[in-house]
Amino acid sequence: MKAMIAVCAVLMAAFVLAQTASNNQQMLFEKALALEEAQGKLQEAIALYQKIVDAASDKALSAQAQLRIGICHQKLGHKEAQSAFQKVIDNYPDQAETVRQAREQLSLLVKAQAMLENKNQEPTIRQVWSGPGVDMFGAPSPDGKYLSFVDWDTGDLAIRDLETGKNRRLTNKKGTWNESAEEALSSRWSPKGDQIAYQWCEREGHPVEICVVALDGSKPRILYSAKENEWAELYDWSPDGKQILASLAGNQLSLISVADGSVRALKTDKKETTLARFSPDGHYIVYDAPQAGDSLDRDIFVLSLDGDREIPLVAHPADDSVIGWAPNGKWVLFASDRTGSLCFWAVPVAEGKPQGSPKIIKTASGRTEPLGFARDGRFFFGESSAAEDVYTIKIDPASGKVLNPPEKSIKRFEGFNSRPRYSPDSKYLAYCSQRGNLRARAVLLCIHSLETGNDREFYAEFNRLGINQVNRPRWSPDSQSILVNGLRDSGPGVGIYRLSVQTGDVTPIVQSIEGYGVSVEWHPDGKSIIYVRSDNTSDLVHILRRELEGGAEKEIYSFPAPQNLEIAVSPDGRWLSSKITVSKTERIFRILALSGGVSRDLVRGKTEDGSLPYRHAWSADGKYILFSRKRVNELTWDLWRVSIEGGAEPQKLDVSMPWVIDHLTAHPDNRTFAFTSGRSSVADSGIWVMENLSLFAK
């Protein structure tokens, strides 16, 4: 007994000493931070940070101290900064966030060094367009005076005078957005600057057309029309103005004659090319393609125009994607994450072959969109501050009191996570995460363990079926399967797919549904699903029940023509809640008996008085529906709840966000909720130009 007491005493003493040491190290770190930031005594701060690193009693704190050493050296202009940041990466691989910061700082240093070595080529950057209406689907004119873009008020192709700020539409789409979803995407100017080629498409699975329109206002000409449910992607004009480079059905890199629309295939690849550009002399095409296997990472290749020679231009374990060929033909600009953060790089080329090592040109982000070069070497690009994250809150189910403010629940790839959904067994949170490099983007399904904090990612499982974006995960009642909306990379339209969480097998359930973001839920029996499908022939929207075995379907309800009908099944399986869009300014939350026939309205809201409801979800006990609303004339969004019994006014909860509250989901504990919030549109986008690039000019 005495021995056991002695052992316990020793262990307790060791714990106290360890805790004291940890506290001392934290105090030392705070003292060093004060020396660095408040007093500017950087050398003294470095000495204290080094003591924390040498002590190595707290790995997370040691990593932070090593990072601060690098930052101090950076402020002092010391070369040691680079090695200090590299030590964070090498010595603390398990400290993900600190390593990410170190990689970011290191990439900035590398960029700065490259600029010092090429002072006469140091670029300047200025913004040329900001505010409402900014679009990143266009390109600069050859002289750099104009920008083609999508006018999102109508979907028409338009051009903007970058000097005067005046816009002019070149197409005239008939009807409103409610009447027609046509839009002009991926426009490119002819070499002479007198014509623009663009994609004309609808979002509901109708054929994509590649068209050409002259700036004199004459009627557009259709060069190529894809087959139904096939995609066509416009890339570039040939330097002589006689051909259009595009990717057609089956990822077929092809040339389309501007004179008569005839097609010549250059290369067919099962893997998607995201961007391709002509060399200025017209002899070569540069493009990117996925690396071997199911990797999201890409390499860059050069193809001779006769299709006989294919040369690897950039082969690297990192993710590399094409941006463009410099006007002087001597460089190819590309994006790469090889330093740990995304940057623009340039590789020297001659006769289609690499001629040396790549150089860093500019840091970038996953929200950067390359638009192209003017002939004098100026490079135009778009930047968006859009970001989405998954947040969690706790709410007292009886009073509605919010027990904690919203907290980010997914710390990996912050700014790129959305659409959470709790599993019925309370063990997991499924969510979607955007990945990839500039145009080569994919949306993955991820499953976050609430017990271990680990994440599983599902990309290859869907990619084998040609699906590169998933949306709206929905767990089966037994938590063994997940339904998702899947968007195929070979054409427009969306399908519903089932993933087995255990095996990773993906099974198509319903395909070629019009629109993206189809509302779907599991039926409580776990053997069928409930989903929404439009009927263009009768202007109806149907709520259907579909058996997983055999595919038999039965209509539960139908409504006249709302374009955005969303559904959710109550926890007890008796009710179906639906958000019905009556008009652009009015919505209803309606409760429908799953067995059919009985319904009642819970909430009716309008835009003008700030009562328009947005997303909704059931509470785990089935007593309430939670929903979000945007305050009138403000950017603030609030969370509300309403009793399904009716008769009482909705209750405003103490949860407000500066951006939309979206994709709500309830944890089975009836207290925890998750949702998406963030800027997901191009409202905060800007167009920039990089100048003084003598490296690229003719």
Stockholm file with secondary structure:
# STOCKHOLM 1.0

chainA/1-698         MKAMIAVCAVLMAAFVLAQTASNNQQMLFEKALALEEAQGKLQEAIALYQKIVDAASDKALSAQAQLRIGICHQKLGHKEAQSAFQKVIDNYPDQAETVRQAREQLSLLVKAQAMLENKNQEPTIRQVWSGPGVDMFGAPSPDGKYLSFVDWDTGDLAIRDLETGKNRRLTNKKGTWNESAEEALSSRWSPKGDQIAYQWCEREGHPVEICVVALDGSKPRILYSAKENEWAELYDWSPDGKQILASLAGNQLSLISVADGSVRALKTDKKETTLARFSPDGHYIVYDAPQAGDSLDRDIFVLSLDGDREIPLVAHPADDSVIGWAPNGKWVLFASDRTGSLCFWAVPVAEGKPQGSPKIIKTASGRTEPLGFARDGRFFFGESSAAEDVYTIKIDPASGKVLNPPEKSIKRFEGFNSRPRYSPDSKYLAYCSQRGNLRARAVLLCIHSLETGNDREFYAEFNRLGINQVNRPRWSPDSQSILVNGLRDSGPGVGIYRLSVQTGDVTPIVQSIEGYGVSVEWHPDGKSIIYVRSDNTSDLVHILRRELEGGAEKEIYSFPAPQNLEIAVSPDGRWLSSKITVSKTERIFRILALSGGVSRDLVRGKTEDGSLPYRHAWSADGKYILFSRKRVNELTWDLWRVSIEGGAEPQKLDVSMPWVIDHLTAHPDNRTFAFTSGRSSVADSGIWVMENLSLFAK
#=GR chainA/1-698 SS CHHHHHHHHHHHHHHHHHHHHHHHHHHHHHHHHHHHHTSCCHHHHHHHHHHHHHHCSCHHHHHHHHHHHHHHHHHHTCTHHHHHHHHHHHHCTTCHHHHHHHHHHHHHHHHHHHHHHTGGGCCEEEEEEESTTCCSSCCBCTTSSEEEEEETTTTEEEEEETTTCCEEESCCCCSCTTTCCCEEEEEEECTTSSEEEEEEECTTSCCCEEEEEETTCCCCEEEEECCTTCCCEEEEECTTSSEEEEEETTTEEEEEETTTCCEEEEEECSSCCCCEEECTTSSEEEEEEECSTTCSCEEEEEEETTSCCEEEEECCSSCEEEEEECTTSSEEEEEECTTSSCEEEEEEEETTEECSCCEEEEECCTTEEEEEECTTSCEEEEECCCEEEEEEEEECTTTCCEEEEEEECCCTTTTBEEEEEECTTSSEEEEEEEEEETTEEEEEEEEEETTTCCEEEESHHHHTTTEEEEEEEEECTTSSEEEEEEEETTSSCEEEEEEETTTCCEEEEEEEESSSSCCEEECTTSSEEEEEEEETTTTEEEEEEEETTTCCEEEEEEEECCSCCEEEECTTSSEEEEEEEEETTEEEEEEEETTSSCEEEEEEEETTTTCCEEEEEECTTSSEEEEEEECTTSSCEEEEEEETTCSSCCEEEEEEESSCEEEEEECTTSSEEEEEEEECSSTTCEEEEEECCTTTCC
#=GC SS_cons         CHHHHHHHHHHHHHHHHHHHHHHHHHHHHHHHHHHHHTSCCHHHHHHHHHHHHHHCSCHHHHHHHHHHHHHHHHHHTCTHHHHHHHHHHHHCTTCHHHHHHHHHHHHHHHHHHHHHHTGGGCCEEEEEEESTTCCSSCCBCTTSSEEEEEETTTTEEEEEETTTCCEEESCCCCSCTTTCCCEEEEEEECTTSSEEEEEEECTTSCCCEEEEEETTCCCCEEEEECCTTCCCEEEEECTTSSEEEEEETTTEEEEEETTTCCEEEEEECSSCCCCEEECTTSSEEEEEEECSTTCSCEEEEEEETTSCCEEEEECCSSCEEEEEECTTSSEEEEEECTTSSCEEEEEEEETTEECSCCEEEEECCTTEEEEEECTTSCEEEEECCCEEEEEEEEECTTTCCEEEEEEECCCTTTTBEEEEEECTTSSEEEEEEEEEETTEEEEEEEEEETTTCCEEEESHHHHTTTEEEEEEEEECTTSSEEEEEEEETTSSCEEEEEEETTTCCEEEEEEEESSSSCCEEECTTSSEEEEEEEETTTTEEEEEEEETTTCCEEEEEEEECCSCCEEEECTTSSEEEEEEEEETTEEEEEEEETTSSCEEEEEEEETTTTCCEEEEEECTTSSEEEEEEECTTSSCEEEEEEETTCSSCCEEEEEEESSCEEEEEECTTSSEEEEEEEECSSTTCEEEEEECCTTTCC
//
